[in-house]
């Protein structure tokens, strides 16, 4: 409910801009749209005395990929909120009322590349996926060795690299993402705090998206896997070149 009382929002250059009101637009996957309406609005806002009672209901919009385009829809439930757009003639409300909003994926490319993180806390699964698909993949490809590639890195090094490339990210958020990879048997941490990662392309007969593969492994960790086995060998291995294992140079 803290958004309901905000008097200023982040603006260009890191400053804050005073606002007359703050609406909440809740974007949820297509298969979560109906449950979100029920749980957020019917089972909370519509219940008298419930602690969740902002002055204006959030605007819930569901999205999904259809024929190569992202489609955004506002479920027409009477309890679903609307965005307050003041005197604006043509805005998001009008588009959503008239039809679904359809956006080609390339429209998001520059935005995602420039700002993968925002001012709110970074989701652990999202960050773990970015680390696996971008940070670790880039270093592993440079080593040109057989998969899985063994990497060794500290939390501070990961944070420094992410901040240099993307800006806003906190050490605690990176730690949680690494703990998620650890739960998924894709990384382990040494007593001195150094993280070992056995990177390789992940495949699953049940999932196509990397985010879902990592999530499934974290929810149901495999009894054994090639990355976990390599990490186990690494812990008891002698004579391994330190330079081969370091991710961002000598320490």
C-alpha positions in Angstrom: 0.0 0.0 0.0 3.0 2.3 0.2 2.5 3.4 -3.4 -0.9 4.8 -2.5 0.7 7.5 -0.4 3.7 8.5 -2.5 4.1 12.2 -3.2 7.0 11.9 -5.6 8.3 9.5 -8.1 11.8 8.9 -9.7 12.5 11.2 -12.7 15.2 11.7 -15.2 18.7 11.7 -13.9 17.8 10.1 -10.6 15.9 13.1 -9.3 12.3 12.9 -7.9 9.2 14.6 -9.4 6.2 15.6 -7.3 3.0 13.9 -8.3 -0.7 14.5 -7.6 -1.4 10.8 -7.3 0.2 7.4 -8.0 -1.6 4.6 -9.8 -0.5 1.0 -9.7 -0.4 -1.0 -13.0 -0.1 -4.7 -12.2 1.2 -6.7 -15.1 0.6 -10.4 -14.8 1.0 -13.4 -17.3 -2.1 -14.3 -19.2 -2.8 -17.5 -17.2 -2.6 -15.4 -13.9 -5.0 -12.7 -15.0 -8.2 -14.2 -13.6 -6.6 -15.5 -10.3 -5.1 -12.0 -9.8 -8.5 -10.4 -10.1 -9.9 -12.8 -7.6 -7.1 -12.7 -5.1 -6.1 -9.0 -5.2 -9.5 -7.4 -5.7 -12.3 -9.8 -4.7 -10.6 -11.5 -1.8 -8.9 -8.3 -0.5 -10.1 -5.0 -1.7 -13.8 -6.0 -1.8 -13.7 -7.4 1.7 -14.6 -4.8 4.3 -12.0 -4.4 7.0 -9.2 -6.1 5.1 -5.8 -4.5 5.6 -5.2 -4.1 1.9 -7.4 -1.1 1.1 -5.7 1.5 -1.1 -7.9 4.5 -2.0 -7.8 3.4 -5.7 -7.7 -0.2 -6.9 -4.7 -1.3 -9.0 -5.2 -1.7 -12.7 -4.5 -5.3 -13.5 -3.4 -6.0 -17.0 -2.6 -9.5 -18.3 -0.1 -10.2 -21.1 1.0 -13.0 -23.3 2.8 -13.8 -26.6 0.6 -14.4 -29.5 1.7 -14.9 -33.1 5.0 -13.1 -32.5 3.6 -10.1 -30.6 3.1 -9.3 -27.0 -0.6 -8.7 -26.2 -1.7 -6.7 -23.2 -5.4 -6.9 -22.0 -7.3 -5.3 -19.1 -9.8 -7.8 -17.8 -13.2 -6.0 -17.8 -14.0 -6.8 -14.2 -16.0 -4.1 -12.4 -13.5 -4.1 -9.5 -10.5 -3.7 -11.8 -8.9 -0.3 -11.5 -8.3 2.3 -14.2 -5.3 4.6 -14.7 -6.1 8.3 -13.8 -4.9 10.2 -16.9 -6.2 13.6 -16.1 -7.0 15.7 -19.2 -5.1 13.4 -21.5 -7.3 12.6 -24.5 -5.8 9.4 -25.9 -4.1 7.3 -23.3 -3.5 3.7 -22.2 -7.1 3.5 -20.7 -8.6 4.2 -24.1 -6.4 1.7 -25.9 -7.2 -1.0 -23.4 -11.0 -0.2 -23.4 -11.2 -0.3 -27.2 -8.9 -3.3 -27.9 -5.9 -5.2 -26.7 -2.5 -3.5 -27.0 -0.2 -5.4 -29.3 3.5 -4.8 -29.3 6.3 -6.4 -31.4 9.2 -7.8 -29.2 11.8 -5.6 -30.9 10.1 -2.6 -29.4 11.4 -3.8 -26.0 14.9 -4.6 -27.2 16.7 -1.3 -26.5 14.9 -0.8 -23.2 15.8 -4.2 -21.9 19.4 -3.9 -23.0 19.8 -0.5 -21.4 17.8 -0.9 -18.2 17.3 -4.5 -17.1 16.9 -3.3 -13.5 14.6 -0.6 -12.1 14.4 1.2 -8.7 12.4 -1.6 -7.0 14.1 -4.7 -5.7 15.3 -7.0 -8.5 13.5 -10.4 -8.6 15.9 -13.2 -7.7 14.8 -15.5 -10.5 15.0 -12.7 -13.0 18.5 -11.8 -11.9 19.7 -15.4 -11.7 18.5 -15.8 -15.3 20.3 -12.7 -16.4 23.5 -13.9 -14.7 23.3 -17.3 -16.4 22.4 -16.1 -19.8 24.6 -13.0 -20.0 27.3 -12.6 -17.4 28.4 -16.2 -17.0 27.8 -17.1 -20.6 30.0 -14.3 -21.9 32.9 -15.3 -19.7 32.5 -19.0 -20.4 32.5 -18.4 -24.2 35.7 -16.4 -23.9 37.5 -19.4 -22.2 36.7 -21.6 -25.2 36.8 -24.8 -23.2 34.6 -27.8 -23.1 31.3 -27.4 -21.2 30.6 -27.1 -18.4 33.0 -24.2 -17.9 34.3 -23.8 -14.3 34.1 -20.2 -13.0 35.2 -18.8 -9.7 34.0 -15.3 -8.5 33.2 -13.3 -5.4 29.9 -11.6 -4.8 31.6 -8.2 -4.9 32.9 -8.9 -8.4 29.5 -9.8 -9.7 28.0 -6.7 -8.2 30.7 -4.5 -9.6 30.3 -6.0 -13.1 26.5 -5.6 -13.1 26.6 -2.0 -11.8 29.2 -1.1 -14.5 27.0 -2.6 -17.3 23.5 -1.9 -16.0 23.5 0.5 -13.1 21.2 -0.1 -10.3 21.6 -3.4 -8.4 22.3 -4.2 -4.7 24.7 -6.8 -3.2 21.8 -8.4 -1.3 19.8 -8.9 -4.5 22.8 -10.6 -6.1 23.4 -12.8 -3.1 19.8 -14.0 -3.2 20.1 -14.7 -7.0 23.2 -16.8 -6.3 21.5 -18.6 -3.5 18.8 -19.5 -6.0 21.3 -20.9 -8.4 22.8 -22.8 -5.5 19.4 -24.3 -4.7 19.1 -25.3 -8.3 22.4 -27.2 -8.1 24.1 -24.8 -10.5 26.5 -23.0 -8.2 28.1 -23.5 -4.8 29.8 -21.2 -2.3 33.2 -21.9 -0.6 33.9 -21.2 3.1 35.8 -18.1 2.1 32.7 -16.7 0.3 33.9 -17.4 -3.2 31.3 -18.7 -5.6 31.9 -21.6 -8.0 29.7 -21.9 -11.1 29.7 -24.7 -13.6 28.3 -23.0 -16.6 26.7 -24.7 -19.6 23.6 -24.3 -21.7 20.6 -25.6 -19.9 18.1 -27.8 -21.6 14.9 -29.4 -20.4 12.4 -31.6 -22.2 9.6 -30.0 -20.1 10.6 -26.3 -20.4 11.8 -24.1 -23.2 12.5 -20.8 -21.4 15.7 -20.6 -19.3 13.8 -18.8 -16.5 11.4 -21.8 -16.1 14.3 -24.3 -16.3 16.1 -22.6 -13.4 12.8 -22.3 -11.4 11.9 -25.9 -11.9 15.4 -27.0 -10.8 15.2 -24.8 -7.7 11.8 -26.2 -6.8 12.8 -29.8 -7.4 16.6 -30.0 -7.3 18.1 -32.9 -9.2 19.7 -35.6 -7.2 22.7 -35.3 -9.5 23.6 -33.3 -12.5 26.6 -32.5 -14.6 27.1 -29.0 -13.2 26.8 -30.3 -9.6 29.1 -33.2 -10.3 31.7 -30.8 -11.8 31.5 -28.6 -8.7 32.0 -31.6 -6.5 35.1 -32.5 -8.4 36.3 -29.0 -8.2 36.2 -28.9 -4.4 38.4 -31.9 -4.1 40.6 -31.3 -7.1 44.2 -30.3 -6.9 46.5 -28.6 -9.4 43.7 -26.6 -11.0 44.9 -23.4 -12.6 43.6 -20.4 -10.7 43.6 -18.3 -13.8 41.2 -20.8 -15.4 38.7 -20.4 -12.7 38.7 -16.6 -12.1 35.9 -14.7 -13.7 37.1 -11.1 -13.7 40.9 -11.2 -13.4 43.3 -11.9 -10.6 42.5 -11.4 -7.0 
